[in-house]
Amino acid sequence: MDKFHLVITGRRNTGKSSIVNTILQQDKAVVSPIAGTTTDPVKKSYEIPGVASVVLIDTAGTDDEGELGELRVKKTFETIRQADAALLAVSYTHLTLPTNRE
């Protein structure tokens, strides 16, 4: 059975690593309030017995800055293009709601 590659992506500090830990039910990915903790794609294998073999891929933020940040973003998008599917993590702190709602 081929492994299904699921990349978890989004802006920095949107909970990508926390999602990985929740799915695995273990503290495998480093979680920190400091933006940019994950610097390179991190792969974790996960087996759904009788269903699928999954590789979860935690990525750096898509909004990283600076020279190194640009390299991390480039690597993230390369990883997304190679995956079978992507899960976009979105934080409510990065959402903007219309101010005039009627």
Secondary structure as the mmCIF struct_conf table of DSSP 4:
data_model
#
loop_
_struct_conf.conf_type_id
_struct_conf.id
_struct_conf.beg_label_comp_id
_struct_conf.beg_label_asym_id
_struct_conf.beg_label_seq_id
_struct_conf.end_label_comp_id
_struct_conf.end_label_asym_id
_struct_conf.end_label_seq_id
HELX_LH_PP_P HELX_LH_PP_P1 ASP A 2 ASP A 2
STRN STRN1 LYS A 3 GLY A 10
BEND BEND1 ARG A 11 ARG A 11
TURN_TY1_P TURN_TY1_P1 ARG A 12 ASN A 13
BEND BEND2 THR A 14 GLY A 15
HELX_RH_AL_P HELX_RH_AL_P1 LYS A 16 LEU A 24
TURN_TY1_P TURN_TY1_P2 GLN A 25 GLN A 25
BEND BEND3 GLN A 26 GLN A 26
BEND BEND4 ALA A 29 ALA A 29
BEND BEND5 PRO A 33 ILE A 34
TURN_TY1_P TURN_TY1_P3 ALA A 35 GLY A 36
BEND BEND6 ASP A 40 ASP A 40
STRN STRN2 VAL A 42 ILE A 48
TURN_TY1_P TURN_TY1_P4 PRO A 49 VAL A 51
STRN STRN3 ALA A 52 ASP A 58
TURN_TY1_P TURN_TY1_P5 THR A 62 ASP A 63
HELX_RH_AL_P HELX_RH_AL_P2 GLY A 66 GLN A 82
BEND BEND7 ALA A 83 ASP A 84
STRN STRN4 ALA A 85 ALA A 89
HELX_RH_3T_P HELX_RH_3T_P1 TYR A 92 HIS A 94
BEND BEND8 THR A 99 THR A 99
#
